[in-house]
Amino acid sequence: MGLAKCQFILRYRNAMLGFFWAVGEPFMFLGVLSIVFAQINKQPLAEYALYLFSGLIPWKFLESTTLNGMESIVGGRWLLTQMDTPAVTFPCVSTVIGVWDLLCTFAVGSVFFLLLGTPAGGPLLVLPFAFLVWLVLANGLAILSATIFVFVRDIKPIVQMGLMLLFFSSIILNMESNIDPHSLYGQLLRFHPMTSFAHLFQDPLYWKRFPSRADWLISSGIAAGVWLCSAAFLRRVRSKIYFYL
């Protein structure tokens, strides 16, 4: 936690807006996308903004944790070479900072939901468990990307493009209710890796219902699989990391 606090201070040192940018940036992104894609999805702006917010907040956490964690091991080489610090510490620190950003954004977003007349309900009680699933996935991707980055430094634009493709092709941006399930895109969404993850937040926040058992099983299975594979990969190559820093 001390390392996370240090990284957090360094992150916003000499920044005019400080940590307010961590909250402001997702809402600026939300505003731009809402204006454009509300028309594409043929929805009122306020209604679509609520829908988009329900999926965008966990997605921004996943994206920022993965990208910030990617360079964490290389960035912490000074500590790795001077002290016996486990390499996994650094992507985990990036995850902790991402959690802080998510909590701040979600707190402000809750006010946004209440102002638009969205009442709280029983399904909201599952949000901590939904966040836990996203947390495991984000931490797993951060560990994996950080490990690969040690050996392949030009992987960052590839990961960025992959994340962009996942986002723009997912139901986070495109309302599932407007998509013909029998169309090619509708069929592809059934196998889209982010569909079940998106349901964990969209169902309780926007649709006012509990996520299905299938969504819990699929998303939890993917998250656990990614984390276990990432941890195993890092453990396998950890002895080689020091030669590539």
C-alpha positions in Angstrom: 0.0 0.0 0.0 2.9 2.3 0.6 4.1 1.8 -2.9 0.6 2.5 -4.2 0.4 5.7 -2.2 3.8 6.8 -3.6 2.7 6.1 -7.2 -0.5 8.0 -6.6 1.3 11.1 -5.4 3.8 10.9 -8.3 0.9 10.5 -10.7 -0.7 13.8 -9.8 2.4 15.8 -8.8 2.5 19.1 -10.7 -0.8 18.4 -12.3 -3.2 21.4 -12.3 -6.4 19.3 -11.9 -4.9 16.6 -9.7 -7.0 13.6 -9.1 -10.1 15.5 -10.3 -9.0 14.5 -13.8 -9.5 10.8 -12.8 -13.2 11.6 -12.3 -13.5 14.2 -15.1 -12.0 12.2 -17.9 -14.5 9.4 -17.9 -17.4 11.9 -17.8 -16.0 13.9 -20.7 -15.7 10.6 -22.6 -19.2 9.7 -21.5 -20.6 13.0 -22.8 -18.9 12.8 -26.2 -20.0 9.2 -26.8 -23.5 9.9 -25.6 -24.0 12.7 -28.0 -22.8 10.6 -31.0 -24.2 7.1 -30.2 -27.5 8.2 -28.8 -28.4 9.1 -32.4 -27.0 5.8 -33.7 -29.0 3.8 -31.1 -32.1 6.0 -31.6 -32.4 6.8 -27.9 -33.0 10.1 -26.0 -29.7 11.6 -24.9 -30.3 11.3 -21.1 -31.6 7.7 -21.4 -28.6 6.6 -23.5 -26.2 8.3 -21.2 -27.5 6.2 -18.3 -27.1 3.1 -20.3 -23.6 4.0 -21.4 -22.5 5.0 -17.9 -23.6 1.6 -16.5 -21.0 -0.2 -18.7 -18.4 2.5 -19.3 -17.3 2.9 -15.7 -16.1 -0.7 -15.2 -14.7 -0.7 -18.7 -12.6 2.5 -18.1 -11.3 0.7 -14.9 -10.3 -2.3 -17.0 -8.7 -0.3 -19.7 -6.7 2.0 -17.5 -5.5 -0.8 -15.2 -4.3 -2.8 -18.2 -2.5 0.0 -19.9 -1.0 1.6 -16.8 0.0 -1.8 -15.5 1.7 -2.7 -18.8 4.8 -0.6 -18.1 4.8 -1.1 -14.3 7.4 -3.9 -14.1 9.8 -2.1 -16.5 9.1 1.2 -14.6 9.9 -0.4 -11.3 13.2 -1.9 -12.4 15.0 0.3 -10.0 13.3 -1.4 -7.1 13.5 -4.8 -8.6 17.2 -4.6 -9.0 17.9 -3.0 -5.7 15.5 -5.0 -3.4 14.0 -8.5 -3.5 10.6 -7.2 -4.6 8.2 -9.7 -6.4 7.5 -8.5 -9.9 3.8 -9.1 -9.4 3.8 -6.2 -6.9 3.9 -3.5 -9.7 0.9 -4.5 -11.7 -1.0 -5.0 -8.5 -0.1 -1.4 -7.5 -1.5 -0.2 -10.8 -4.7 -2.2 -10.0 -5.0 -0.5 -6.6 -4.7 3.0 -8.2 -7.3 1.9 -10.8 -9.7 0.9 -8.0 -9.3 4.3 -6.4 -10.2 6.0 -9.7 -13.2 3.7 -10.2 -14.6 4.4 -6.7 -14.2 8.1 -7.1 -15.9 8.0 -10.5 -18.7 5.7 -9.3 -19.4 8.0 -6.3 -19.9 11.0 -8.6 -21.8 8.8 -11.1 -24.3 7.7 -8.3 -25.3 11.4 -7.9 -25.7 11.5 -11.7 -28.1 8.6 -11.6 -30.1 10.0 -8.7 -30.5 13.4 -10.4 -31.9 11.7 -13.5 -34.5 9.9 -11.3 -33.0 6.4 -11.2 -34.1 4.8 -7.9 -32.0 2.4 -6.0 -33.2 -1.2 -5.9 -32.4 -4.7 -4.7 -30.3 -5.6 -7.8 -27.8 -2.9 -6.8 -26.7 -5.2 -3.9 -24.8 -7.4 -6.4 -22.6 -4.6 -7.6 -19.7 -5.4 -5.1 -19.6 -8.9 -6.5 -19.7 -7.7 -10.0 -16.8 -5.3 -9.3 -14.9 -8.3 -7.8 -15.2 -10.2 -11.1 -14.0 -7.1 -13.1 -11.2 -6.6 -10.6 -9.9 -10.2 -11.0 -10.0 -9.7 -14.8 -8.3 -6.3 -14.8 -5.5 -7.5 -12.4 -4.9 -10.6 -14.6 -4.6 -8.5 -17.7 -2.3 -6.0 -16.0 0.0 -8.9 -14.9 -0.1 -10.5 -18.3 0.6 -7.2 -20.2 3.3 -6.1 -17.8 5.1 -9.5 -18.2 4.9 -9.5 -22.0 6.0 -5.8 -22.1 9.3 -6.8 -20.4 10.2 -8.9 -23.4 8.3 -7.2 -26.2 8.3 -3.4 -25.7 6.2 -2.6 -28.9 3.2 -4.6 -27.7 1.5 -1.5 -26.3 -0.2 -0.2 -29.5 -1.4 -3.8 -30.2 -3.0 -4.0 -26.8 -4.5 -0.5 -27.3 -6.0 -1.5 -30.6 -7.3 -4.8 -29.2 -9.0 -2.9 -26.3 -10.5 -0.4 -28.7 -11.9 -3.2 -30.9 -13.4 -4.9 -27.8 -15.1 -1.7 -26.7 -16.6 -0.5 -30.0 -17.9 -4.0 -30.8 -19.5 -4.6 -27.4 -22.9 -4.0 -25.8 -21.2 -1.4 -23.6 -21.6 1.0 -26.5 -24.3 -0.6 -28.6 -27.7 -1.2 -26.9 -28.4 -4.9 -27.0 -32.2 -4.3 -27.3 -31.7 -2.6 -30.6 -29.7 -5.4 -32.2 -31.5 -8.2 -34.1 -30.4 -11.4 -32.3 -30.6 -13.3 -35.6 -28.3 -10.9 -37.4 -24.6 -11.7 -37.9 -23.7 -9.0 -35.3 -26.3 -10.4 -32.9 -24.9 -13.9 -33.2 -21.3 -12.6 -32.7 -22.4 -10.7 -29.5 -23.3 -14.1 -28.0 -19.7 -15.1 -28.1 -18.2 -11.6 -27.4 -15.9 -11.9 -24.4 -17.3 -8.7 -22.8 -21.0 -9.4 -23.1 -21.3 -11.3 -19.8 -19.0 -8.8 -18.0 -21.1 -5.9 -19.2 -24.3 -7.5 -18.0 -23.0 -7.6 -14.4 -23.2 -3.8 -14.3 -25.8 -3.0 -16.9 -28.5 -5.4 -15.5 -28.6 -3.9 -12.0 -27.9 -0.3 -12.9 -29.9 0.2 -16.0 -32.3 -2.7 -16.5 -33.1 -3.0 -12.7 -32.7 -6.8 -12.7 -30.3 -9.3 -11.4 -27.6 -10.7 -13.8 -28.3 -14.2 -15.0 -26.6 -17.2 -13.6 -25.0 -17.8 -17.0 -23.4 -14.3 -17.0 -22.0 -14.9 -13.5 -20.5 -18.3 -14.5 -19.1 -17.2 -17.8 -17.6 -13.9 -16.6 -16.2 -15.5 -13.4 -14.7 -18.3 -15.4 -13.0 -16.0 -17.9 -11.7 -13.7 -15.1 -10.3 -16.6 -13.1 -8.8 -18.2 -16.1 -7.1 -15.0 -17.2 -5.7 -14.4 -13.8 -4.4 -17.9 -13.3 -2.8 -18.0 -16.7 -1.2 -14.6 -16.2 0.2 -15.6 -12.7 1.5 -18.9 -14.1 3.2 -17.1 -17.0 4.9 -14.6 -14.8 6.1 -17.3 -12.4 7.5 -19.2 -15.4 9.5 -16.3 -16.7 10.3 -14.4 -13.6 14.0 -15.6 -13.5 14.5 -14.1 -17.0 12.9 -10.7 -16.3 16.0 -9.2 -14.7 18.0 -9.7 -17.9 15.5 -7.8 -20.0 15.0 -4.7 -17.7 
